[in-house]
Amino acid sequence: MSTDAATEHAEGDGHAHAAHGAHHGPKWLAHHYDTPVQQFDAAKLGMWAFLAQELLFFSGLFVAYGVYRNWFPDMFKAAAHQLNKEMGATNTVVLLFSSLTAALAVRSAQVGNKKLTGNLILITIACAFGFLCIKFFEYKHKFEGGLLPGRFYHPHVEHLVQGAPPLPANTGSFFSIYFMMTGVHGIHVIVGIGVLIWIWIRNNRGDFSKEYFTPVDIVALYWHLVDLVWIYLFPLLYLI
């Protein structure tokens, strides 16, 4: 190959690489996607796959609950009287409302209302903190009453609910399940607060628009899972 031909070939490769590396769409469109719709669908599918494995994770805890409740039904009924149904119901309402505000935030992002989207995300975050605050006082009562998991279960009579059925000796098993299920759920709430704050910051700097609101939609899906899990936890632990 002559020097001139080699030079032309190298320049041709350079132009080809430059063209290949050039951005082919909006700045928020990742280079490995051809269209915004393809990127959105891939992100949504990935989130649904993640939520499916989260449900599998929680299903193990629900199976443990079902097995132990089948073994010790009277113990579970007696222990449930030591849980604060009013606080549990309040937290249920708080999470349901936060799920509504998360869904409305997605809608406002879709129509390009940046201010409303930010405000709705803030309300969702405030509800999440409210949930944790209520849960803190619930946990505080359990620690003060010695209603702890397994071998740490040493009930203090003065802190127990008056008029409730006597607690069997193996009630520590119930509180092991209670703290595991509500504790893991609480960790998911904390993670949700973190990603909601991240979304709020991005919204404030103008990252989202009518054309691009995928992160808001994805985070709202996660938050709906947090709400859904609690909807099952509340009746199983507090009411039945």
C-alpha positions in Angstrom: 0.0 0.0 0.0 1.4 3.4 -0.9 1.9 6.2 1.6 -0.9 8.3 0.1 -3.3 5.3 0.2 -2.4 4.5 3.8 -3.0 8.1 4.8 -6.4 8.1 3.1 -7.3 4.7 4.7 -6.3 6.1 8.2 -8.3 9.3 7.7 -11.3 7.2 6.5 -11.1 5.1 9.7 -10.8 8.2 11.8 -13.9 9.7 10.3 -15.8 6.4 10.7 -14.8 6.2 14.4 -15.8 9.8 14.9 -19.1 9.2 13.3 -19.7 6.1 15.3 -18.8 7.9 18.6 -20.9 11.0 17.8 -24.0 11.5 19.9 -27.0 10.4 18.0 -29.8 11.9 20.0 -30.7 14.0 23.1 -28.0 14.3 25.7 -29.9 12.0 28.1 -30.0 9.2 25.5 -27.3 6.6 26.3 -25.0 5.8 23.4 -26.0 2.1 23.3 -29.7 2.8 22.7 -31.1 3.7 19.3 -34.2 5.6 20.4 -35.6 7.2 23.7 -38.4 4.6 23.6 -35.9 1.8 23.6 -34.1 3.3 26.5 -37.3 3.8 28.5 -38.5 0.2 27.8 -35.2 -1.3 28.8 -35.1 0.7 32.1 -38.6 -0.2 32.9 -38.0 -3.9 32.2 -34.8 -3.8 34.4 -36.8 -2.3 37.2 -39.6 -4.8 37.0 -36.9 -7.6 37.1 -35.4 -6.0 40.2 -38.9 -5.7 41.8 -39.5 -9.4 41.0 -36.4 -10.5 42.9 -37.3 -8.2 45.8 -40.7 -9.9 46.0 -38.9 -13.3 46.0 -36.7 -12.0 48.9 -39.7 -10.9 50.9 -41.6 -14.1 50.1 -39.0 -16.1 52.2 -40.0 -14.0 55.2 -43.7 -14.5 54.5 -43.2 -18.2 54.3 -41.4 -18.2 57.6 -44.3 -16.2 59.1 -46.8 -18.7 57.7 -44.9 -21.8 59.0 -44.4 -20.4 62.5 -48.0 -19.1 62.7 -49.2 -22.6 61.7 -47.1 -24.1 64.5 -48.0 -21.6 67.2 -51.3 -19.9 66.4 -52.3 -19.0 70.0 -48.9 -17.5 70.6 -49.1 -15.3 67.5 -52.6 -14.1 68.6 -51.4 -13.2 72.1 -48.3 -11.4 70.9 -50.2 -9.3 68.4 -52.0 -7.6 71.3 -48.7 -6.1 72.2 -48.4 -4.2 68.9 -49.9 -0.8 68.6 -52.7 -1.1 66.0 -53.3 2.7 65.9 -49.6 3.4 65.0 -49.6 0.6 62.4 -52.8 1.9 60.8 -51.4 5.5 60.8 -48.3 4.2 59.0 -50.5 2.4 56.5 -52.3 5.6 55.7 -49.0 7.5 55.5 -47.5 5.1 53.0 -50.7 4.9 50.9 -50.7 8.7 50.7 -47.0 8.8 49.8 -47.6 6.3 47.1 -50.3 8.6 45.7 -47.9 11.6 45.7 -45.2 9.5 44.1 -47.6 8.6 41.3 -48.6 12.2 40.9 -45.0 13.2 40.7 -44.5 10.9 37.7 -47.5 12.5 36.1 -46.3 16.0 36.7 -42.9 15.1 35.3 -44.6 13.7 32.2 -46.2 17.1 31.5 -43.0 19.0 32.3 -44.2 20.7 35.5 -40.9 20.9 37.3 -42.1 22.8 40.4 -45.0 20.5 41.1 -42.8 17.4 40.6 -40.3 18.7 43.1 -43.0 19.5 45.7 -44.7 16.1 45.3 -41.3 14.3 45.7 -40.7 16.4 48.9 -44.1 15.3 50.3 -43.3 11.7 49.5 -40.0 12.1 51.4 -41.7 13.7 54.3 -44.2 10.8 54.5 -41.3 8.4 54.5 -39.6 10.2 57.4 -43.0 10.2 59.2 -43.3 6.5 58.7 -39.8 5.9 60.3 -40.6 8.3 63.1 -43.7 6.3 64.1 -41.8 3.1 63.7 -39.1 4.4 66.0 -41.7 4.9 68.8 -43.1 1.4 68.2 -39.6 -0.1 68.5 -38.9 2.0 71.6 -41.9 0.4 73.3 -40.7 -3.0 72.4 -37.2 -2.4 73.8 -38.6 -0.9 77.0 -40.9 -3.9 77.4 -38.3 -6.5 76.7 -40.2 -7.7 73.7 -37.2 -8.6 71.7 -36.2 -11.4 69.4 -35.2 -14.9 70.5 -33.0 -15.2 73.6 -33.3 -11.5 74.2 -37.0 -11.8 75.0 -37.5 -10.8 78.6 -40.9 -9.1 79.0 -41.3 -6.4 81.6 -44.8 -6.7 83.0 -45.2 -3.0 83.7 -44.7 -2.2 80.0 -47.1 -4.8 78.6 -50.6 -3.9 77.3 -53.0 -4.2 80.2 -55.8 -6.8 79.8 -54.0 -8.6 76.9 -53.7 -12.4 76.9 -50.7 -13.8 78.7 -47.6 -14.3 76.6 -46.3 -17.9 76.2 -42.7 -18.6 76.8 -41.8 -18.9 73.1 -43.2 -15.5 72.2 -39.6 -14.5 71.4 -40.1 -16.3 68.0 -42.9 -13.9 67.1 -40.8 -10.9 67.8 -37.9 -12.4 65.9 -40.2 -12.5 62.8 -41.7 -9.1 63.6 -38.3 -7.3 63.8 -36.9 -9.1 60.8 -39.9 -8.3 58.6 -40.5 -4.7 59.7 -36.7 -4.1 60.0 -36.0 -5.2 56.4 -39.0 -3.2 55.3 -37.6 -0.2 57.2 -34.2 -0.5 55.4 -36.1 -0.4 52.1 -37.8 2.8 53.3 -34.4 4.4 54.1 -33.1 3.4 50.7 -36.2 4.9 49.2 -35.6 8.2 50.9 -32.1 8.2 49.5 -33.2 7.7 45.9 -36.1 10.1 46.3 -33.6 12.8 47.4 -31.4 12.0 44.4 -34.4 12.4 42.1 -35.4 15.7 43.8 -31.9 17.1 43.3 -31.9 16.1 39.6 -35.4 17.6 39.1 -34.2 20.9 40.6 -31.3 21.2 38.2 -33.6 20.6 35.3 -32.7 17.0 34.3 -36.3 16.0 33.5 -38.7 17.1 30.9 -41.8 15.9 28.9 -39.4 13.9 26.8 -37.3 12.4 29.7 -38.8 11.4 33.0 -37.6 7.8 33.3 -35.8 8.1 36.6 -38.9 9.6 38.3 -41.0 6.7 36.9 -38.5 4.1 38.0 -38.1 5.4 41.6 -41.9 5.7 41.9 -42.2 2.0 41.0 -39.7 1.1 43.8 -41.7 3.2 46.3 -44.9 1.4 45.3 -43.2 -1.9 46.2 -42.4 -0.4 49.7 -46.0 0.5 50.1 -47.3 -2.9 48.8 -45.1 -4.9 51.2 -46.4 -2.9 54.2 -50.0 -3.4 53.1 -49.4 -7.1 53.7 -47.3 -6.7 56.8 -49.8 -4.6 58.7 -52.7 -7.1 58.8 -50.5 -10.2 59.2 -48.7 -8.8 62.2 -51.1 -6.4 63.8 -54.7 -7.6 63.0 -54.9 -11.3 62.4 
